[in-house]
Amino acid sequence: MESHFILYVADQARSRDFYGSILGIQARLDVPGMTEFQLAPGAVLGLMPEAGIRKLLEFAPGAQGSRCELYCVLENAEAAVERALGAG
């Protein structure tokens, strides 16, 4: 399983430099609209500009409490959805 933690940031370049500095690693992906750091096997930190997520989701992050996304990439997503539904 791989997990992606995507933070919405005001300034992608500034955030890339900040997280790169505190993590002590280079971004594995750095393109307009997304920067990614491999934190550990199966764990990725993503930085997405707030303007980009506004275009995708058509709302302003923060206004409704949304500041990030969490993705779990699984071999069998259907089984995971069934387990989640069963857990309430």
C-alpha positions as CSV (number, residue, x, y, z in Angstrom):
1,M,0.0,0.0,0.0
2,E,1.2,3.5,-0.7
3,S,-0.2,6.6,1.1
4,H,-0.1,10.1,-0.3
5,F,-0.6,13.1,2.1
6,I,-1.3,16.2,-0.1
7,L,-1.1,19.6,1.6
8,Y,-2.7,22.7,0.0
9,V,-0.1,25.4,0.1
10,A,-0.1,29.2,-0.7
11,D,3.3,29.2,-2.4
12,Q,4.5,25.9,-3.9
13,A,8.2,26.9,-4.4
14,R,8.5,28.3,-0.9
15,S,6.8,25.2,0.6
16,R,9.1,22.9,-1.5
17,D,12.2,24.7,-0.2
18,F,10.9,24.6,3.4
19,Y,10.0,20.9,3.4
20,G,13.1,19.9,1.5
21,S,15.2,21.7,4.1
22,I,13.5,20.2,7.1
23,L,13.3,16.7,5.6
24,G,16.8,16.8,4.2
25,I,15.7,15.4,0.9
26,Q,15.1,16.5,-2.7
27,A,11.6,16.4,-4.2
28,R,11.0,13.3,-6.3
29,L,8.6,15.3,-8.5
30,D,8.5,19.1,-8.9
31,V,6.3,20.4,-11.7
32,P,3.8,23.3,-11.8
33,G,0.9,22.2,-9.7
34,M,2.6,19.4,-7.6
35,T,5.7,18.7,-5.6
36,E,6.2,15.3,-4.1
37,F,8.7,14.0,-1.5
38,Q,9.2,10.3,-0.8
39,L,9.1,10.2,3.0
40,A,9.5,6.4,3.3
41,P,8.7,3.3,1.3
42,G,4.9,3.7,0.7
43,A,4.6,7.3,2.1
44,V,4.6,10.4,-0.1
45,L,4.1,14.0,0.9
46,G,2.6,16.2,-1.8
47,L,2.4,19.9,-2.0
48,M,-0.4,21.4,-4.2
49,P,-1.0,25.1,-4.7
50,E,-4.3,26.3,-3.3
51,A,-5.2,27.8,-6.7
52,G,-4.8,24.4,-8.3
53,I,-7.2,22.7,-6.0
54,R,-9.7,25.5,-6.3
55,K,-9.8,24.8,-10.0
56,L,-10.2,21.0,-9.5
57,L,-12.8,21.1,-6.7
58,E,-14.4,24.5,-7.4
59,F,-14.2,25.7,-3.8
60,A,-11.7,27.7,-1.7
61,P,-9.6,25.5,0.6
62,G,-9.9,26.5,4.2
63,A,-13.3,28.1,3.7
64,Q,-14.9,24.7,4.3
65,G,-12.1,23.3,6.5
66,S,-10.3,21.4,3.7
67,R,-6.5,21.8,3.9
68,C,-5.3,18.5,2.6
69,E,-6.1,15.2,1.0
70,L,-5.1,11.6,1.9
71,Y,-4.8,8.9,-0.7
72,C,-4.3,5.2,0.0
73,V,-3.3,3.3,-3.1
74,L,-4.2,-0.3,-2.6
75,E,-4.0,-3.5,-4.6
76,N,-7.7,-4.3,-4.0
77,A,-9.6,-1.0,-3.6
78,E,-13.0,-2.7,-3.8
79,A,-12.3,-4.9,-0.8
80,A,-11.0,-1.8,1.2
81,V,-14.1,0.1,0.4
82,E,-16.3,-2.8,1.6
83,R,-14.2,-2.9,4.8
84,A,-14.6,0.8,5.3
85,L,-18.4,0.6,4.7
86,G,-18.6,-2.3,7.1
87,A,-16.8,-0.3,9.8
88,G,-19.3,2.5,9.4
